[in-house]
Amino acid sequence: MPSIPKAIVKSGYKAQSDDTSVDADVLIFNLLRRLSFEDKAEQVQKTD
């Protein structure tokens, strides 16, 4: 499994969830930013 790159964030930044590291949080948001609107809509509509 590839390692998560070290994120550069403003001082005091907190991850959105207590069980997620700041580095993982930033990576997730960066990956989500790359998705098209259609891809994001498809992810929201999926139900398991």
C-alpha distance matrix in Angstrom:
0.0 3.8 6.5 9.3 12.4 15.5 17.9 21.6 23.7 27.3 28.4 28.5 25.8 24.5 21.6 23.0 22.0 22.4 19.1 17.0 16.5 18.4 15.4 13.6 17.1 17.8 14.7 15.6 19.2 18.5 16.7 19.6 22.1 21.0 21.9 25.5 28.0 28.1 24.4 24.6 27.7 26.1 23.3 26.1 28.2 25.7 26.6 25.0
3.8 0.0 3.8 6.6 9.0 12.4 14.9 18.5 20.9 24.6 25.9 26.4 23.7 23.0 20.4 22.1 21.6 22.2 19.3 16.7 15.5 16.7 13.3 12.1 15.6 15.6 12.4 14.1 17.4 16.2 14.8 18.1 20.1 19.0 20.5 24.2 26.9 27.4 23.8 24.0 27.4 26.1 23.5 26.3 28.6 26.5 27.9 26.7
6.5 3.8 0.0 3.8 6.3 9.1 12.0 15.5 17.9 21.6 22.6 23.1 20.7 20.1 17.8 20.0 19.6 19.9 17.2 14.4 12.6 13.7 10.3 9.9 13.6 13.6 11.0 13.3 16.3 15.4 14.8 18.1 19.9 19.4 21.3 25.0 27.5 28.5 25.0 24.7 28.2 27.4 24.5 26.9 29.6 27.7 28.9 27.9
9.3 6.6 3.8 0.0 3.8 6.5 8.6 12.3 14.4 18.1 19.3 19.8 17.2 16.7 14.5 16.7 16.8 17.4 15.2 12.0 9.9 10.3 6.8 6.6 10.1 9.8 7.5 10.2 12.9 12.1 12.2 15.3 16.9 17.0 19.0 22.8 25.1 26.4 23.1 22.3 25.9 25.6 22.6 24.7 27.7 26.2 27.6 27.0
12.4 9.0 6.3 3.8 0.0 3.8 6.2 9.5 12.4 16.1 17.6 18.8 16.4 16.8 15.2 17.8 18.5 19.2 17.6 14.2 11.5 10.7 6.9 8.4 11.1 9.6 7.9 11.4 13.2 11.7 12.6 15.9 16.6 16.8 19.4 23.0 25.5 27.2 24.2 23.4 27.1 27.2 24.4 26.5 29.7 28.5 30.2 29.9
15.5 12.4 9.1 6.5 3.8 0.0 3.8 6.7 9.6 13.1 14.2 15.6 13.7 14.5 13.7 16.9 17.8 18.1 17.1 13.7 10.4 8.9 5.8 8.8 10.9 9.2 9.1 12.7 13.9 12.8 14.6 17.5 17.9 18.7 21.5 25.0 27.1 29.2 26.4 25.2 28.9 29.3 26.4 28.1 31.5 30.6 32.1 31.9
17.9 14.9 12.0 8.6 6.2 3.8 0.0 3.8 6.1 9.9 11.7 13.1 10.8 12.1 11.6 14.6 16.2 17.0 16.7 13.1 10.1 7.4 5.0 8.3 9.0 6.6 7.7 11.1 11.4 10.5 13.1 15.5 15.4 16.8 19.7 23.0 24.9 27.3 24.7 23.2 26.8 27.7 24.9 26.2 29.8 29.3 31.0 31.2
21.6 18.5 15.5 12.3 9.5 6.7 3.8 0.0 3.8 7.1 9.3 11.6 10.0 12.4 12.9 15.9 18.1 18.9 19.2 15.8 12.7 9.4 8.3 11.7 11.6 8.7 10.7 13.9 13.2 12.3 15.4 17.4 16.7 18.3 21.5 24.5 26.1 28.9 26.7 25.1 28.6 29.9 27.3 28.3 32.0 31.9 33.6 34.2
23.7 20.9 17.9 14.4 12.4 9.6 6.1 3.8 0.0 3.8 6.4 8.4 6.5 9.5 10.7 13.6 16.1 17.0 18.0 14.9 12.2 8.5 8.9 12.0 10.7 8.3 11.4 13.8 12.5 12.5 16.0 17.2 16.4 18.8 21.6 24.4 25.5 28.5 26.5 24.4 27.7 29.3 26.7 27.2 31.0 31.1 32.7 33.5
27.3 24.6 21.6 18.1 16.1 13.1 9.9 7.1 3.8 0.0 3.8 6.3 5.8 9.6 11.9 14.5 17.2 18.0 19.7 17.0 14.5 10.9 12.2 15.1 13.4 11.4 14.8 16.8 15.1 15.5 19.0 19.8 18.7 21.5 24.2 26.6 27.4 30.6 29.0 26.5 29.6 31.5 29.0 29.1 32.9 33.4 34.8 35.8
28.4 25.9 22.6 19.3 17.6 14.2 11.7 9.3 6.4 3.8 0.0 3.8 5.7 9.0 12.1 15.1 17.2 17.2 19.2 17.0 14.5 11.3 13.2 16.3 14.8 13.6 17.0 18.9 17.7 18.5 21.8 22.6 21.9 24.7 27.3 29.9 30.5 33.6 31.8 29.3 32.2 34.1 31.3 31.2 35.0 35.4 36.5 37.2
28.5 26.4 23.1 19.8 18.8 15.6 13.1 11.6 8.4 6.3 3.8 0.0 3.8 6.3 9.9 12.5 14.5 14.3 16.7 15.1 13.1 10.4 13.2 15.7 13.8 13.6 17.2 18.4 17.3 18.8 22.0 22.3 22.1 25.1 27.2 29.8 30.1 33.1 31.3 28.5 31.2 33.0 30.1 29.7 33.5 33.8 34.6 35.2
25.8 23.7 20.7 17.2 16.4 13.7 10.8 10.0 6.5 5.8 5.7 3.8 0.0 3.8 6.8 9.4 11.8 12.4 14.6 12.4 10.7 7.6 10.5 12.6 10.3 10.0 13.7 14.7 13.5 15.2 18.3 18.5 18.5 21.5 23.5 26.2 26.5 29.4 27.5 24.7 27.5 29.3 26.3 26.1 29.8 30.1 31.1 31.8
24.5 23.0 20.1 16.7 16.8 14.5 12.1 12.4 9.5 9.6 9.0 6.3 3.8 0.0 3.8 6.5 8.3 8.7 11.1 9.4 8.5 6.4 10.1 11.2 8.8 10.0 13.4 13.8 13.2 15.6 18.1 18.0 18.7 21.8 23.3 26.1 26.2 28.8 26.7 23.8 26.4 27.9 24.7 24.3 28.0 28.0 28.6 29.1
21.6 20.4 17.8 14.5 15.2 13.7 11.6 12.9 10.7 11.9 12.1 9.9 6.8 3.8 0.0 3.8 5.4 6.8 8.5 6.2 6.2 4.9 8.4 8.3 5.7 8.0 10.9 10.6 10.6 13.4 15.3 15.2 16.6 19.5 20.6 23.6 23.8 26.1 23.8 20.9 23.5 24.8 21.4 21.2 24.8 24.6 25.1 25.5
23.0 22.1 20.0 16.7 17.8 16.9 14.6 15.9 13.6 14.5 15.1 12.5 9.4 6.5 3.8 0.0 3.8 6.9 8.8 7.4 9.0 8.4 11.3 10.2 7.0 9.6 12.2 10.7 10.3 13.8 15.2 14.2 15.9 19.0 19.5 22.2 21.9 24.0 21.9 18.7 20.9 22.3 19.0 18.3 21.8 21.8 22.3 22.9
22.0 21.6 19.6 16.8 18.5 17.8 16.2 18.1 16.1 17.2 17.2 14.5 11.8 8.3 5.4 3.8 0.0 3.8 5.5 5.4 8.2 9.2 12.0 10.5 8.3 11.8 13.6 12.0 12.8 16.2 17.0 16.3 18.5 21.3 21.5 24.3 24.1 25.8 23.4 20.4 22.4 23.3 19.7 19.0 22.3 21.8 21.7 21.7
22.4 22.2 19.9 17.4 19.2 18.1 17.0 18.9 17.0 18.0 17.2 14.3 12.4 8.7 6.8 6.9 3.8 0.0 3.8 5.7 7.8 9.7 12.7 11.7 10.5 13.9 15.7 14.7 15.9 19.0 19.9 19.6 21.8 24.4 24.9 27.9 27.8 29.4 26.9 24.0 26.1 26.8 23.1 22.6 25.7 24.9 24.5 24.1
19.1 19.3 17.2 15.2 17.6 17.1 16.7 19.2 18.0 19.7 19.2 16.7 14.6 11.1 8.5 8.8 5.5 3.8 0.0 3.8 6.7 9.8 11.9 10.1 10.0 13.7 14.6 13.7 15.7 18.4 18.8 18.9 21.6 23.7 24.1 27.3 27.6 28.8 25.9 23.4 25.7 25.8 22.0 22.0 25.0 23.7 23.2 22.3
17.0 16.7 14.4 12.0 14.2 13.7 13.1 15.8 14.9 17.0 17.0 15.1 12.4 9.4 6.2 7.4 5.4 5.7 3.8 0.0 3.8 6.6 8.3 6.4 6.4 9.9 10.9 10.2 12.3 14.8 15.3 15.8 18.3 20.3 21.1 24.4 25.0 26.5 23.5 21.2 23.8 24.1 20.4 20.7 24.0 22.8 22.9 22.4
16.5 15.5 12.6 9.9 11.5 10.4 10.1 12.7 12.2 14.5 14.5 13.1 10.7 8.5 6.2 9.0 8.2 7.8 6.7 3.8 0.0 3.8 5.4 5.2 6.1 8.7 9.9 10.6 12.5 14.3 15.4 16.6 18.5 20.4 21.8 25.3 26.2 28.0 25.1 22.9 25.9 26.3 22.7 23.4 26.7 25.7 26.1 25.7
18.4 16.7 13.7 10.3 10.7 8.9 7.4 9.4 8.5 10.9 11.3 10.4 7.6 6.4 4.9 8.4 9.2 9.7 9.8 6.6 3.8 0.0 3.8 5.5 5.0 6.2 8.6 9.9 10.7 12.3 14.3 15.4 16.6 18.8 20.7 24.0 25.0 27.2 24.5 22.2 25.3 26.2 22.9 23.4 27.0 26.4 27.3 27.3
15.4 13.3 10.3 6.8 6.9 5.8 5.0 8.3 8.9 12.2 13.2 13.2 10.5 10.1 8.4 11.3 12.0 12.7 11.9 8.3 5.4 3.8 0.0 3.8 5.4 5.3 6.2 8.7 10.2 10.7 12.4 14.4 15.5 17.1 19.2 22.8 24.3 26.3 23.4 21.7 25.1 25.6 22.4 23.6 27.1 26.3 27.4 27.4
13.6 12.1 9.9 6.6 8.4 8.8 8.3 11.7 12.0 15.1 16.3 15.7 12.6 11.2 8.3 10.2 10.5 11.7 10.1 6.4 5.2 5.5 3.8 0.0 3.8 5.5 5.0 6.1 8.7 9.8 10.5 12.2 14.2 15.6 17.2 20.8 22.2 23.8 20.7 19.0 22.3 22.5 19.2 20.5 23.8 22.7 23.8 23.6
17.1 15.6 13.6 10.1 11.1 10.9 9.0 11.6 10.7 13.4 14.8 13.8 10.3 8.8 5.7 7.0 8.3 10.5 10.0 6.4 6.1 5.0 5.4 3.8 0.0 3.8 5.5 5.2 6.4 8.7 10.0 10.7 12.4 14.7 16.1 19.4 20.3 22.3 19.6 17.3 20.4 21.2 17.9 18.6 22.2 21.6 22.8 23.1
17.8 15.6 13.6 9.8 9.6 9.2 6.6 8.7 8.3 11.4 13.6 13.6 10.0 10.0 8.0 9.6 11.8 13.9 13.7 9.9 8.7 6.2 5.3 5.5 3.8 0.0 3.8 5.5 5.2 6.2 8.6 9.9 10.6 12.8 14.9 18.2 19.4 21.8 19.3 17.3 20.7 21.8 18.9 19.8 23.5 23.3 24.9 25.5
14.7 12.4 11.0 7.5 7.9 9.1 7.7 10.7 11.4 14.8 17.0 17.2 13.7 13.4 10.9 12.2 13.6 15.7 14.6 10.9 9.9 8.6 6.2 5.0 5.5 3.8 0.0 3.8 5.5 5.1 6.2 8.6 9.9 11.0 13.1 16.7 18.5 20.4 17.5 16.2 19.8 20.3 17.4 19.1 22.5 21.8 23.7 24.0
15.6 14.1 13.3 10.2 11.4 12.7 11.1 13.9 13.8 16.8 18.9 18.4 14.7 13.8 10.6 10.7 12.0 14.7 13.7 10.2 10.6 9.9 8.7 6.1 5.2 5.5 3.8 0.0 3.8 5.5 5.2 6.1 8.6 10.1 11.2 14.8 16.1 17.8 14.8 13.1 16.5 17.0 13.9 15.4 18.8 18.2 20.0 20.5
19.2 17.4 16.3 12.9 13.2 13.9 11.4 13.2 12.5 15.1 17.7 17.3 13.5 13.2 10.6 10.3 12.8 15.9 15.7 12.3 12.5 10.7 10.2 8.7 6.4 5.2 5.5 3.8 0.0 3.8 5.4 5.0 6.1 8.8 10.2 13.3 14.3 16.7 14.4 12.2 15.6 16.9 14.3 15.2 18.8 19.0 21.0 22.2
18.5 16.2 15.4 12.1 11.7 12.8 10.5 12.3 12.5 15.5 18.5 18.8 15.2 15.6 13.4 13.8 16.2 19.0 18.4 14.8 14.3 12.3 10.7 9.8 8.7 6.2 5.1 5.5 3.8 0.0 3.8 5.5 5.1 6.7 9.3 12.5 14.4 16.8 14.5 13.1 16.8 17.9 15.8 17.3 20.7 20.8 23.3 24.4
16.7 14.8 14.8 12.2 12.6 14.6 13.1 15.4 16.0 19.0 21.8 22.0 18.3 18.1 15.3 15.2 17.0 19.9 18.8 15.3 15.4 14.3 12.4 10.5 10.0 8.6 6.2 5.2 5.4 3.8 0.0 3.8 5.4 5.3 7.0 10.7 13.0 14.6 11.8 11.0 14.8 15.2 13.1 15.3 18.4 18.1 20.6 21.6
19.6 18.1 18.1 15.3 15.9 17.5 15.5 17.4 17.2 19.8 22.6 22.3 18.5 18.0 15.2 14.2 16.3 19.6 18.9 15.8 16.6 15.4 14.4 12.2 10.7 9.9 8.6 6.1 5.0 5.5 3.8 0.0 3.8 5.4 5.4 8.7 10.0 12.0 9.5 7.8 11.5 12.5 10.4 12.0 15.3 15.6 18.3 19.8
22.1 20.1 19.9 16.9 16.6 17.9 15.4 16.7 16.4 18.7 21.9 22.1 18.5 18.7 16.6 15.9 18.5 21.8 21.6 18.3 18.5 16.6 15.5 14.2 12.4 10.6 9.9 8.6 6.1 5.1 5.4 3.8 0.0 3.8 5.6 8.0 9.5 12.3 10.7 9.3 12.8 14.5 13.2 14.5 17.7 18.5 21.4 23.2
21.0 19.0 19.4 17.0 16.8 18.7 16.8 18.3 18.8 21.5 24.7 25.1 21.5 21.8 19.5 19.0 21.3 24.4 23.7 20.3 20.4 18.8 17.1 15.6 14.7 12.8 11.0 10.1 8.8 6.7 5.3 5.4 3.8 0.0 3.8 6.6 9.4 11.5 9.6 9.7 13.3 14.2 13.3 15.5 18.2 18.7 21.9 23.5
21.9 20.5 21.3 19.0 19.4 21.5 19.7 21.5 21.6 24.2 27.3 27.2 23.5 23.3 20.6 19.5 21.5 24.9 24.1 21.1 21.8 20.7 19.2 17.2 16.1 14.9 13.1 11.2 10.2 9.3 7.0 5.4 5.6 3.8 0.0 3.8 6.5 8.0 5.8 6.2 9.7 10.4 10.0 12.3 14.7 15.3 18.7 20.6
25.5 24.2 25.0 22.8 23.0 25.0 23.0 24.5 24.4 26.6 29.9 29.8 26.2 26.1 23.6 22.2 24.3 27.9 27.3 24.4 25.3 24.0 22.8 20.8 19.4 18.2 16.7 14.8 13.3 12.5 10.7 8.7 8.0 6.6 3.8 0.0 3.8 5.3 5.2 6.3 8.6 9.9 10.8 12.6 14.4 15.7 19.4 21.7
28.0 26.9 27.5 25.1 25.5 27.1 24.9 26.1 25.5 27.4 30.5 30.1 26.5 26.2 23.8 21.9 24.1 27.8 27.6 25.0 26.2 25.0 24.3 22.2 20.3 19.4 18.5 16.1 14.3 14.4 13.0 10.0 9.5 9.4 6.5 3.8 0.0 3.8 5.5 5.1 6.1 8.6 10.0 10.7 12.4 14.5 18.0 20.9
28.1 27.4 28.5 26.4 27.2 29.2 27.3 28.9 28.5 30.6 33.6 33.1 29.4 28.8 26.1 24.0 25.8 29.4 28.8 26.5 28.0 27.2 26.3 23.8 22.3 21.8 20.4 17.8 16.7 16.8 14.6 12.0 12.3 11.5 8.0 5.3 3.8 0.0 3.8 5.4 5.1 6.2 8.7 10.0 10.6 12.5 16.2 19.0
24.4 23.8 25.0 23.1 24.2 26.4 24.7 26.7 26.5 29.0 31.8 31.3 27.5 26.7 23.8 21.9 23.4 26.9 25.9 23.5 25.1 24.5 23.4 20.7 19.6 19.3 17.5 14.8 14.4 14.5 11.8 9.5 10.7 9.6 5.8 5.2 5.5 3.8 0.0 3.8 5.4 5.1 6.3 8.8 10.0 10.8 14.5 16.9
24.6 24.0 24.7 22.3 23.4 25.2 23.2 25.1 24.4 26.5 29.3 28.5 24.7 23.8 20.9 18.7 20.4 24.0 23.4 21.2 22.9 22.2 21.7 19.0 17.3 17.3 16.2 13.1 12.2 13.1 11.0 7.8 9.3 9.7 6.2 6.3 5.1 5.4 3.8 0.0 3.8 5.4 5.1 6.4 8.8 10.2 13.6 16.2
27.7 27.4 28.2 25.9 27.1 28.9 26.8 28.6 27.7 29.6 32.2 31.2 27.5 26.4 23.5 20.9 22.4 26.1 25.7 23.8 25.9 25.3 25.1 22.3 20.4 20.7 19.8 16.5 15.6 16.8 14.8 11.5 12.8 13.3 9.7 8.6 6.1 5.1 5.4 3.8 0.0 3.8 5.4 5.2 6.3 8.8 12.2 15.3
26.1 26.1 27.4 25.6 27.2 29.3 27.7 29.9 29.3 31.5 34.1 33.0 29.3 27.9 24.8 22.3 23.3 26.8 25.8 24.1 26.3 26.2 25.6 22.5 21.2 21.8 20.3 17.0 16.9 17.9 15.2 12.5 14.5 14.2 10.4 9.9 8.6 6.2 5.1 5.4 3.8 0.0 3.8 5.5 5.2 6.3 10.1 12.9
23.3 23.5 24.5 22.6 24.4 26.4 24.9 27.3 26.7 29.0 31.3 30.1 26.3 24.7 21.4 19.0 19.7 23.1 22.0 20.4 22.7 22.9 22.4 19.2 17.9 18.9 17.4 13.9 14.3 15.8 13.1 10.4 13.2 13.3 10.0 10.8 10.0 8.7 6.3 5.1 5.4 3.8 0.0 3.8 5.5 5.4 8.7 11.1
26.1 26.3 26.9 24.7 26.5 28.1 26.2 28.3 27.2 29.1 31.2 29.7 26.1 24.3 21.2 18.3 19.0 22.6 22.0 20.7 23.4 23.4 23.6 20.5 18.6 19.8 19.1 15.4 15.2 17.3 15.3 12.0 14.5 15.5 12.3 12.6 10.7 10.0 8.8 6.4 5.2 5.5 3.8 0.0 3.8 5.6 8.1 11.2
28.2 28.6 29.6 27.7 29.7 31.5 29.8 32.0 31.0 32.9 35.0 33.5 29.8 28.0 24.8 21.8 22.3 25.7 25.0 24.0 26.7 27.0 27.1 23.8 22.2 23.5 22.5 18.8 18.8 20.7 18.4 15.3 17.7 18.2 14.7 14.4 12.4 10.6 10.0 8.8 6.3 5.2 5.5 3.8 0.0 3.8 6.4 10.0
25.7 26.5 27.7 26.2 28.5 30.6 29.3 31.9 31.1 33.4 35.4 33.8 30.1 28.0 24.6 21.8 21.8 24.9 23.7 22.8 25.7 26.4 26.3 22.7 21.6 23.3 21.8 18.2 19.0 20.8 18.1 15.6 18.5 18.7 15.3 15.7 14.5 12.5 10.8 10.2 8.8 6.3 5.4 5.6 3.8 0.0 3.8 6.7
26.6 27.9 28.9 27.6 30.2 32.1 31.0 33.6 32.7 34.8 36.5 34.6 31.1 28.6 25.1 22.3 21.7 24.5 23.2 22.9 26.1 27.3 27.4 23.8 22.8 24.9 23.7 20.0 21.0 23.3 20.6 18.3 21.4 21.9 18.7 19.4 18.0 16.2 14.5 13.6 12.2 10.1 8.7 8.1 6.4 3.8 0.0 3.8
25.0 26.7 27.9 27.0 29.9 31.9 31.2 34.2 33.5 35.8 37.2 35.2 31.8 29.1 25.5 22.9 21.7 24.1 22.3 22.4 25.7 27.3 27.4 23.6 23.1 25.5 24.0 20.5 22.2 24.4 21.6 19.8 23.2 23.5 20.6 21.7 20.9 19.0 16.9 16.2 15.3 12.9 11.1 11.2 10.0 6.7 3.8 0.0
